[in-house]
Amino acid sequence: MTRIITLSVALTVVSGCSYVGVYKRDIPQGNLVTQEMVSQLQPGMTREQVTYVMGRPLLEAPFDASQWDYVFRLDKAYGGVEQRRVTLTFDPQGRLANIEQEGDFSEDLPLEGESSMGPATEGVDPMDALPEESTQTPIPPSAQPVSQP
């Protein structure tokens, strides 16, 4: 009986149905939206000013060009899903009229930095990650110009 149980446990561990987990990553999607960005928004701002602060919106209402939606979703690898949404409404003159927020903006997002292992961020040159080497060869002291009094 002990051999059967030991064999069953060993097969379960080897087959992948074990407590040894698979590596997971946090998956951020959409526009990064922070409280600092939203606090810079003021009613009366133009669309260009809003774009400067928030970037281009993820969603522009197809039948109502006066509404922009900034949506951010973070699917945490070993946790839940965090979602933030900011809906901006513009008046007919193109000025910011209303700001609506959904989600918890009070805490910072646990995003990984550039130094983390994994695939490179889109748009980043992989050569930038290499250590910088001096491109200039040092001039030996015998070849340096000598100043004369």
C-alpha positions as CSV (number, residue, x, y, z in Angstrom):
1,M,0.0,0.0,0.0
2,T,2.9,2.4,0.8
3,R,4.5,1.7,-2.5
4,I,1.2,2.6,-4.4
5,I,0.8,5.9,-2.5
6,T,4.5,6.8,-3.0
7,L,4.2,6.0,-6.7
8,S,1.0,8.0,-7.1
9,V,2.5,11.0,-5.4
10,A,5.7,10.7,-7.5
11,L,3.7,10.5,-10.7
12,T,1.5,13.5,-9.7
13,V,4.6,15.6,-9.0
14,V,6.3,14.5,-12.3
15,S,3.2,15.0,-14.4
16,G,3.0,18.7,-13.6
17,C,-0.1,18.5,-11.3
18,S,2.0,19.6,-8.4
19,Y,2.4,22.5,-6.1
20,V,5.5,23.5,-8.1
21,G,4.0,26.5,-10.0
22,V,4.6,27.9,-13.4
23,Y,6.1,31.4,-13.6
24,K,3.6,34.1,-14.3
25,R,3.9,37.7,-15.1
26,D,1.7,40.7,-14.4
27,I,0.0,41.8,-17.6
28,P,-0.7,45.5,-17.9
29,Q,-3.0,46.6,-20.7
30,G,-4.3,50.0,-21.9
31,N,-3.3,53.5,-20.9
32,L,-1.3,53.9,-17.7
33,V,-3.5,56.2,-15.6
34,T,-2.2,57.6,-12.3
35,Q,-3.7,59.9,-9.7
36,E,-1.0,62.5,-10.5
37,M,-2.1,62.5,-14.2
38,V,-5.8,62.9,-13.3
39,S,-5.1,65.7,-10.7
40,Q,-3.5,67.8,-13.5
41,L,-6.8,67.8,-15.5
42,Q,-8.8,70.9,-15.2
43,P,-12.2,71.7,-16.7
44,G,-11.7,74.1,-19.7
45,M,-8.6,72.4,-21.0
46,T,-8.3,71.9,-24.7
47,R,-8.0,68.5,-26.3
48,E,-4.3,69.1,-27.0
49,Q,-3.7,70.0,-23.4
50,V,-5.4,66.8,-22.3
51,T,-3.4,64.8,-24.8
52,Y,-0.2,66.3,-23.4
53,V,-1.1,65.3,-19.8
54,M,-2.8,61.9,-20.5
55,G,-1.6,60.8,-23.9
56,R,-3.9,59.6,-26.7
57,P,-7.1,57.8,-25.4
58,L,-7.5,54.1,-25.7
59,L,-11.1,54.6,-26.7
60,E,-12.8,57.4,-28.5
61,A,-16.6,56.9,-28.7
62,P,-17.3,56.1,-32.3
63,F,-20.6,58.0,-32.4
64,D,-19.7,60.7,-29.9
65,A,-16.4,62.4,-30.5
66,S,-16.8,64.4,-27.3
67,Q,-16.0,61.5,-25.1
68,W,-12.6,59.9,-24.5
69,D,-12.0,56.8,-22.3
70,Y,-8.6,56.0,-20.7
71,V,-8.7,52.4,-19.5
72,F,-5.9,50.6,-17.6
73,R,-6.1,46.9,-16.6
74,L,-3.5,45.1,-14.6
75,D,-3.9,41.3,-14.4
76,K,-1.8,40.4,-11.5
77,A,0.0,37.1,-11.9
78,Y,-0.7,35.8,-8.4
79,G,-3.6,38.0,-7.5
80,G,-6.7,39.6,-8.8
81,V,-7.3,42.1,-11.6
82,E,-7.1,45.9,-11.0
83,Q,-8.9,48.2,-13.4
84,R,-8.9,52.0,-13.6
85,R,-10.9,54.1,-16.0
86,V,-11.1,57.8,-16.6
87,T,-13.9,59.1,-18.9
88,L,-13.4,62.6,-20.2
89,T,-16.2,64.6,-21.8
90,F,-15.7,67.6,-24.0
91,D,-18.1,70.4,-24.7
92,P,-18.9,71.4,-28.4
93,Q,-16.1,73.9,-28.4
94,G,-13.6,71.1,-27.6
95,R,-13.0,72.1,-24.0
96,L,-12.9,69.6,-21.1
97,A,-16.3,69.6,-19.4
98,N,-16.4,66.5,-17.2
99,I,-14.0,64.0,-15.6
100,E,-15.3,60.6,-14.3
101,Q,-13.1,58.1,-12.5
102,E,-13.6,54.4,-11.8
103,G,-11.2,52.3,-9.8
104,D,-8.8,52.8,-6.9
105,F,-6.3,55.6,-7.8
106,S,-5.1,55.9,-4.2
107,E,-2.2,53.4,-4.4
108,D,0.7,53.1,-6.8
109,L,0.6,50.4,-9.4
110,P,3.2,47.6,-8.8
111,L,4.6,47.7,-12.3
112,E,8.0,46.1,-13.1
113,G,10.8,48.3,-14.1
114,E,13.1,48.2,-17.1
115,S,15.7,46.2,-15.1
116,S,13.4,43.1,-14.8
117,M,14.1,40.0,-16.7
118,G,11.9,39.1,-19.6
119,P,11.1,40.3,-23.0
120,A,12.1,43.8,-24.0
121,T,9.6,46.6,-24.0
122,E,8.2,47.4,-27.4
123,G,10.0,50.4,-29.0
124,V,13.1,49.9,-26.9
125,D,16.4,49.3,-28.7
126,P,17.9,46.1,-27.3
127,M,21.4,47.6,-27.9
128,D,20.6,50.2,-25.2
129,A,20.8,47.5,-22.5
130,L,24.4,46.7,-23.3
131,P,27.0,48.3,-21.0
132,E,28.5,51.4,-22.4
133,E,32.1,51.1,-23.7
134,S,34.4,54.0,-24.3
135,T,34.6,54.6,-28.0
136,Q,37.6,56.8,-27.7
137,T,41.0,55.3,-27.4
138,P,43.2,56.9,-24.7
139,I,46.1,58.9,-26.0
140,P,49.4,57.7,-24.6
141,P,51.3,60.4,-22.7
142,S,54.1,60.5,-25.2
143,A,51.7,61.5,-28.0
144,Q,49.9,64.2,-26.1
145,P,50.7,67.8,-27.1
146,V,53.1,69.6,-24.8
147,S,52.5,73.2,-24.0
148,Q,55.5,75.4,-24.1
149,P,55.9,78.5,-22.0
